[in-house]
Amino acid sequence: MKYKYLFGPVPSRRLGMSLGIDLVPSKVCSMNCIYCESGATNNLTLERKEYINIDEVIVELDQFIAENNKLDCITFSGAGEPLLNSRLGDLINYIKSKYPQYRLALITNSTLLYKKEIRDEIKKIDLILPSLDAVGEKAYLKLTRPQKDLTVDKIIEGLIAFRNETDIEMWLEIFFSPGINDMDEEVDRITEAVKKINPHRVQLNTLDRPGVIKSLKPVARERLEEIAEKFSPLHVEVVAKVKSKTTDSAKINDIEDKIISTIIRRPVTANDLAQTFGVELEIVLSAISKLINNNKIIEEKLERGIFYKVKK
């Protein structure tokens, strides 16, 4: 079965083998972050509605789990902000009732957590992975380009409230971009806010795949290590590369569809794809060559290697 709303499972840096669920179309979001690997936001909004039919998502999920059980986690993520789907709570309740054996995670940009009704709606998840990339107004606006009614104070207030109201594990991600939020003054602002939030973990990240702004560069690992020291005594780590997991490549018969399904959400390298699907690199390269020849995908050379994107 070809899935419309599910992707993966992928070997996540943070979650193990994670089955992703898209809950909004690409690219519906409350921010238009300059580093987003899913591309520029074309519907910048705070409006909640059933952007993707949750009943259709459930049909796909039931079908997938009936055929696959090598999962660590089910994750709400994808190419937009999952909390914008007004029936997210219904889906959480369904999964926790029918598939309690899987950890349920939410990756969010934190922009809607200031609303108590939304915080209450997601209290059955096991793990929340929110983000807070800047605290100073200049850095916040330049990095995230938010919907006009959003303020960084609202975001911080929502994170503090969620942390105080629940025991749900919180891993707070901070994305650093050189010259925008990696200077000492801004790092100090972020550190002060994060200590008030008091997440279970702080995870520092930087550019790994191409973002919206093509000239954007990663922050050096040495600088990230220096920044990490400022968060003491909180548990802080620089996000590491995931290790690959292998499966029987002979079972991969729909590799081209899997590649399209993955890179339509974010550009990736051939090595990323091989890790994602647990197949030999040669198999991925062969499929990529065919897709390029059929004018379905294109390549882009960047510092970390050649990335593949769906041709528009």
C-alpha positions as CSV (number, residue, x, y, z in Angstrom):
1,M,0.0,0.0,0.0
2,K,1.2,3.5,-0.9
3,Y,0.8,5.8,2.1
4,K,-0.3,9.4,1.8
5,Y,0.0,10.6,5.4
6,L,2.6,8.2,6.8
7,F,6.3,8.2,6.1
8,G,9.2,6.0,7.2
9,P,9.8,4.4,9.6
10,V,13.0,6.4,9.6
11,P,16.0,6.0,12.0
12,S,15.6,9.3,13.8
13,R,18.5,10.9,15.6
14,R,16.4,11.2,18.7
15,L,13.6,8.6,18.6
16,G,15.0,5.4,17.2
17,M,12.9,3.8,14.4
18,S,10.1,6.3,14.1
19,L,7.0,6.2,12.0
20,G,6.1,9.7,11.0
21,I,2.5,11.1,10.5
22,D,1.8,14.2,8.5
23,L,-1.2,16.1,9.9
24,V,-1.1,19.2,7.7
25,P,-0.4,19.6,4.0
26,S,3.0,20.9,3.0
27,K,3.6,23.7,3.8
28,V,1.0,24.8,6.4
29,C,2.8,26.3,9.4
30,S,2.8,29.0,12.0
31,M,6.4,29.9,11.2
32,N,8.5,30.3,8.1
33,C,11.9,29.3,9.5
34,I,14.8,30.1,7.3
35,Y,16.5,26.8,8.1
36,C,13.4,24.5,7.5
37,E,14.4,21.4,5.5
38,S,10.8,21.1,4.3
39,G,10.9,24.4,2.3
40,A,9.2,27.7,2.6
41,T,5.8,28.1,4.3
42,N,3.1,28.9,1.8
43,N,0.2,29.1,4.3
44,L,1.4,31.0,7.4
45,T,-1.4,30.6,9.9
46,L,-2.6,30.0,13.4
47,E,-6.0,28.7,12.3
48,R,-6.7,25.2,13.6
49,K,-8.9,22.9,11.4
50,E,-8.9,19.4,10.1
51,Y,-6.4,20.0,7.4
52,I,-5.9,16.3,6.8
53,N,-8.8,13.9,7.5
54,I,-8.0,12.0,10.7
55,D,-10.2,9.0,9.8
56,E,-8.1,8.5,6.6
57,V,-4.9,8.7,8.7
58,I,-6.3,6.0,11.0
59,V,-7.0,3.7,8.0
60,E,-3.4,4.1,6.8
61,L,-2.0,3.6,10.3
62,D,-4.0,0.4,10.9
63,Q,-2.9,-1.0,7.6
64,F,0.7,-0.2,8.2
65,I,0.9,-1.7,11.7
66,A,-0.9,-4.8,10.5
67,E,2.1,-5.4,8.1
68,N,5.0,-3.9,10.1
69,N,6.0,-4.1,13.8
70,K,9.6,-2.9,13.8
71,L,8.9,0.5,15.4
72,D,10.1,2.3,18.4
73,C,7.9,5.3,18.2
74,I,5.0,7.0,16.3
75,T,5.7,10.6,15.8
76,F,3.6,13.6,14.7
77,S,5.9,15.7,12.6
78,G,6.2,16.2,8.8
79,A,6.3,19.3,6.7
80,G,4.2,21.7,8.9
81,E,3.0,22.3,12.4
82,P,1.0,19.2,13.7
83,L,-0.8,21.2,16.4
84,L,-2.7,23.1,13.7
85,N,-4.8,20.0,13.0
86,S,-7.9,20.4,15.2
87,R,-8.4,16.6,15.6
88,L,-5.0,15.8,16.8
89,G,-6.5,14.9,20.2
90,D,-8.8,12.3,18.6
91,L,-5.8,10.7,16.9
92,I,-3.8,10.6,20.1
93,N,-6.7,9.0,22.0
94,Y,-7.1,6.3,19.2
95,I,-3.4,5.4,19.1
96,K,-3.0,5.3,22.9
97,S,-6.0,3.0,23.2
98,K,-5.3,0.6,20.3
99,Y,-1.4,0.7,20.1
100,P,-0.2,1.4,23.7
101,Q,3.0,-0.6,23.0
102,Y,4.4,2.3,20.9
103,R,5.9,5.5,22.3
104,L,4.0,8.5,21.0
105,A,5.9,11.7,20.3
106,L,5.1,15.2,19.1
107,I,7.6,17.4,17.3
108,T,6.3,21.0,17.5
109,N,7.6,24.5,17.0
110,S,5.9,25.4,20.4
111,T,3.8,28.2,18.9
112,L,0.4,26.9,20.1
113,L,1.3,25.7,23.5
114,Y,0.2,29.0,25.1
115,K,-3.4,27.8,24.7
116,K,-4.4,25.7,27.6
117,E,-7.0,23.7,25.6
118,I,-4.3,22.6,23.3
119,R,-2.0,21.6,26.2
120,D,-4.8,19.6,27.7
121,E,-5.5,17.9,24.3
122,I,-2.0,16.4,24.0
123,K,-1.5,15.2,27.6
124,K,-1.6,11.5,26.7
125,I,1.6,11.6,24.6
126,D,4.8,10.2,26.0
127,L,7.3,12.7,24.7
128,I,7.2,16.2,23.4
129,L,10.0,17.7,21.3
130,P,9.4,21.4,21.2
131,S,11.7,24.1,19.9
132,L,12.8,27.5,21.1
133,D,15.4,29.0,18.7
134,A,15.6,32.6,19.9
135,V,14.6,34.9,22.7
136,G,15.7,38.3,21.5
137,E,13.2,39.9,19.2
138,K,15.6,40.6,16.4
139,A,16.9,37.0,16.3
140,Y,13.4,35.5,16.8
141,L,12.0,37.4,13.8
142,K,15.0,36.8,11.5
143,L,15.2,33.1,12.2
144,T,11.6,32.0,12.5
145,R,9.6,34.6,10.5
146,P,6.4,33.8,12.6
147,Q,2.7,34.5,11.9
148,K,2.2,38.1,12.8
149,D,0.2,37.5,16.1
150,L,2.9,35.3,17.6
151,T,5.4,36.6,20.1
152,V,8.4,34.8,21.7
153,D,6.9,35.6,25.1
154,K,3.8,33.6,24.3
155,I,6.0,30.7,23.2
156,I,8.1,30.7,26.4
157,E,4.9,31.0,28.6
158,G,3.4,28.0,26.8
159,L,6.5,25.9,27.3
160,I,6.7,26.8,31.0
161,A,3.0,26.1,31.5
162,F,3.2,22.7,29.8
163,R,6.2,21.7,31.8
164,N,4.6,22.7,35.1
165,E,1.3,21.0,34.3
166,T,2.5,17.5,33.2
167,D,5.1,14.9,33.8
168,I,5.5,14.3,30.1
169,E,9.1,14.0,29.0
170,M,10.2,17.2,27.3
171,W,13.3,17.4,25.0
172,L,13.7,21.0,24.0
173,E,15.6,21.6,20.7
174,I,17.4,24.8,19.9
175,F,18.6,25.4,16.4
176,F,21.6,27.6,16.1
177,S,22.5,29.6,13.0
178,P,25.7,31.6,12.7
179,G,25.5,35.3,13.1
180,I,21.8,35.1,14.2
181,N,21.5,33.3,17.5
182,D,24.9,31.9,18.3
183,M,26.4,35.1,19.8
184,D,27.1,35.2,23.5
185,E,24.4,37.8,24.2
186,E,21.6,35.8,22.5
187,V,22.9,32.5,23.9
188,D,22.6,34.1,27.4
189,R,19.0,35.1,26.7
190,I,18.2,31.6,25.5
191,T,19.9,30.0,28.5
192,E,18.0,32.1,31.0
193,A,14.6,31.2,29.3
194,V,15.4,27.5,29.0
195,K,16.3,27.3,32.7
196,K,12.9,28.7,33.5
197,I,11.3,26.1,31.3
198,N,13.4,23.3,32.9
199,P,13.0,20.6,30.2
200,H,14.2,17.1,30.8
201,R,16.8,17.5,28.0
202,V,18.2,20.3,25.9
203,Q,19.3,19.4,22.4
204,L,21.4,21.7,20.4
205,N,21.2,21.5,16.6
206,T,22.4,23.2,13.5
207,L,22.0,23.0,9.7
208,D,22.3,19.4,8.4
209,R,20.2,19.6,5.2
210,P,19.5,22.5,2.9
211,G,17.2,25.2,4.4
212,V,15.0,27.8,2.9
213,I,17.8,30.3,2.7
214,K,20.4,28.7,0.5
215,S,23.3,30.7,2.0
216,L,22.7,29.4,5.5
217,K,25.6,27.6,7.1
218,P,25.9,25.3,10.1
219,V,27.5,26.4,13.4
220,A,30.8,24.6,14.0
221,R,30.6,21.7,16.4
222,E,33.2,23.3,18.6
223,R,31.0,26.3,19.1
224,L,28.0,24.1,19.9
225,E,30.1,22.4,22.5
226,E,31.0,25.8,24.1
227,I,27.3,26.8,24.1
228,A,26.3,23.5,25.7
229,E,28.4,24.3,28.7
230,K,26.3,27.3,29.4
231,F,23.2,25.2,30.1
232,S,24.6,23.5,33.2
233,P,23.1,21.9,35.4
234,L,20.5,21.0,32.8
235,H,21.0,17.8,30.7
236,V,22.2,19.1,27.4
237,E,23.6,17.4,24.3
238,V,24.7,18.3,20.8
239,V,22.5,16.1,18.6
240,A,24.5,13.3,17.1
241,K,24.3,11.4,13.9
242,V,22.0,8.3,13.9
243,K,23.5,4.9,13.4
244,S,22.1,2.9,10.5
245,K,19.9,-0.2,11.0
246,T,19.9,-2.8,8.3
247,T,17.1,-5.0,6.9
248,D,17.0,-7.6,4.1
249,S,17.3,-5.5,0.9
250,A,15.6,-8.2,-1.1
251,K,12.3,-7.2,0.7
252,I,12.5,-3.6,-0.7
253,N,10.5,-3.7,-3.9
254,D,9.1,-0.2,-3.9
255,I,12.2,1.8,-3.3
256,E,11.4,4.5,-5.8
257,D,8.1,5.2,-4.2
258,K,9.8,5.3,-0.8
259,I,12.4,7.8,-2.0
260,I,9.7,10.1,-3.5
261,S,7.6,9.8,-0.3
262,T,10.7,10.8,1.8
263,I,12.2,13.6,-0.2
264,I,8.9,15.3,-0.9
265,R,9.0,16.3,2.7
266,R,12.7,17.2,3.0
267,P,15.8,16.9,0.8
268,V,18.2,14.0,1.7
269,T,21.4,12.4,0.6
270,A,21.7,8.9,-0.8
271,N,23.4,7.9,2.5
272,D,20.4,9.3,4.4
273,L,18.0,7.2,2.2
274,A,20.1,4.0,2.7
275,Q,19.9,4.5,6.4
276,T,16.2,5.3,6.3
277,F,15.3,2.2,4.4
278,G,18.0,-0.1,5.8
279,V,19.2,-1.1,2.3
280,E,22.6,-1.1,0.5
281,L,23.7,2.3,-0.9
282,E,24.0,0.7,-4.4
283,I,20.3,0.0,-4.4
284,V,19.5,3.6,-3.5
285,L,21.9,5.0,-6.1
286,S,20.4,2.8,-8.8
287,A,16.8,4.0,-7.9
288,I,18.0,7.6,-7.8
289,S,19.6,7.4,-11.2
290,K,16.3,6.0,-12.6
291,L,14.3,8.8,-11.0
292,I,16.6,11.5,-12.3
293,N,16.4,10.0,-15.8
294,N,12.6,10.0,-15.6
295,N,12.7,13.7,-14.6
296,K,11.1,13.1,-11.2
297,I,13.8,14.3,-8.9
298,I,16.8,16.7,-9.1
299,E,20.1,16.9,-7.2
300,E,21.7,19.8,-5.4
301,K,25.4,19.9,-4.4
302,L,25.9,21.3,-0.9
303,E,28.8,21.2,1.7
304,R,27.6,17.9,3.2
305,G,27.2,16.2,-0.1
306,I,24.6,15.8,-2.9
307,F,21.0,16.2,-1.8
308,Y,17.9,15.0,-3.7
309,K,14.6,16.9,-4.1
310,V,11.4,16.3,-5.9
311,K,11.3,18.2,-9.1
312,K,8.5,20.8,-9.1
